[in-house]
Amino acid sequence: MKYGLLYYKDTDNIGDDIQTYAQERFLPKVDYLIDRENLESFVPNKKEKVKLIMNAWYIHDIFNFDISPYIEPLYISMFLKKVPYEGGITIGTDYLNTNILESFKKYGPVGTRDIHTKKILDKLEVPNYFSGCMTLTLNKFEGVKQEDYIVVVGLNDKEINYIKKKTKRKVIKFVQDVKKGSFSNESWDERKKRVEDTLKLYQGAHMVITTKLHCSLPCLALGTPVLLLYDTSFAENKDRIGTFLYYLNYINREDFFTSNIDFENPKKNSSKYLELSKKLEDRCIKFVKEDSKINNVLPSIEDYKEYLYRSRNMRTLPVNLLKKLQYIYEKECFKSAKMHDNIEELQYKYKHLKEDYDRIIEENKYLDSRLNKTLDFRIRKIIKKLLKRK
């Protein structure tokens, strides 16, 4: 059996690499690195199945969420986001196309990282369960002793200065967010070393104070006293971060300056997370060891590469057209009243765009997913509005 390691090649968050690091210890070997943002593009060296633990945040390229037939997935510790599209067109969960939903059901139930994702899959009638986050399974490093420094992650300058006034301990500001693509050309070994250095920094801290799940949950596993500042100003945090308040020591961020936090004697972490951690470990170990349950008929490498080429090209056409329409619709039609003066020119332009789009639909044999049908509906809706505009 071959094994893949899921990572996000162009990440802008070290937390993504921590997720990859957490899954790697369950694999007996790594035969392939598989990019989270290009799952459908994965083709092995020969026609065979490749097991892949799929804990991650999905997905930044919402028009590109599909999965290769050569991947045998363990859907666990997954986060799915509702997506508002730029300019006002909302994609929602339509990026979860027909093929992905069928794969969820075939290889499920899906382990969700949080209640936010669970609600999405419940609505789509996909069997699922709350698994928690894979970073809860991290192991402590040997030889890392607790020291006198405090680590802060995601706090603003005012919050950091407040901590410095309340303690004589060294306060280390650590930033998990990086410039997108900073690690793209590095090997996994290089990225793995950075993750280990980060986790050792957390493990050796007297205390960690953070707004980030990608920091607070690893600290639970590493045994470092951690305080989460729960930011209630973001609505999505209620079901995303709020899921883990039961397991963490936390305060509302707005109450930080009035909570009388004891930085010298931080509150011990709860052990409630251990039940989640044990179940995650058991499922991953079982997945790695057991034989394949589903006997798929795999396509030939040549046929699948041809399919990828055609489907990608055809998918690009309606997506690019949507972006073009969206831009003109928002910028040209509603931003300035002067557009009334040349509306006939715009209508002429859209008449031809509509003809082009009709041709795309006629030729496109791959427009059968939920997302593409949604694009079809929304593109036609915009065209209809523009042609009626006076």
Secondary structure as GFF3:
##gff-version 3
##sequence-region A 1 390
A	DSSP	beta_strand	2	7	.	.	.	ID=ss1
A	DSSP	alpha_helix	14	24	.	.	.	ID=ss2
A	DSSP	beta_strand	32	35	.	.	.	ID=ss3
A	DSSP	three_ten_helix	36	41	.	.	.	ID=ss4
A	DSSP	beta_strand	50	53	.	.	.	ID=ss5
A	DSSP	beta_strand	56	58	.	.	.	ID=ss6
A	DSSP	three_ten_helix	62	64	.	.	.	ID=ss7
A	DSSP	beta_strand	71	74	.	.	.	ID=ss8
A	DSSP	beta_strand	78	80	.	.	.	ID=ss9
A	DSSP	beta_strand	83	84	.	.	.	ID=ss10
A	DSSP	three_ten_helix	86	88	.	.	.	ID=ss11
A	DSSP	beta_strand	90	92	.	.	.	ID=ss12
A	DSSP	alpha_helix	98	107	.	.	.	ID=ss13
A	DSSP	beta_strand	110	112	.	.	.	ID=ss14
A	DSSP	alpha_helix	115	123	.	.	.	ID=ss15
A	DSSP	beta_strand	128	130	.	.	.	ID=ss16
A	DSSP	three_ten_helix	134	137	.	.	.	ID=ss17
A	DSSP	beta_strand	150	153	.	.	.	ID=ss18
A	DSSP	alpha_helix	157	166	.	.	.	ID=ss19
A	DSSP	beta_strand	171	174	.	.	.	ID=ss20
A	DSSP	alpha_helix	188	203	.	.	.	ID=ss21
A	DSSP	beta_strand	207	210	.	.	.	ID=ss22
A	DSSP	alpha_helix	213	222	.	.	.	ID=ss23
A	DSSP	beta_strand	226	230	.	.	.	ID=ss24
A	DSSP	alpha_helix	237	240	.	.	.	ID=ss25
A	DSSP	three_ten_helix	242	244	.	.	.	ID=ss26
A	DSSP	beta_strand	249	252	.	.	.	ID=ss27
A	DSSP	three_ten_helix	253	258	.	.	.	ID=ss28
A	DSSP	alpha_helix	273	289	.	.	.	ID=ss29
A	DSSP	alpha_helix	301	327	.	.	.	ID=ss30
A	DSSP	pi_helix	328	333	.	.	.	ID=ss31
A	DSSP	three_ten_helix	337	342	.	.	.	ID=ss32
A	DSSP	alpha_helix	343	363	.	.	.	ID=ss33
A	DSSP	alpha_helix	370	388	.	.	.	ID=ss34
###
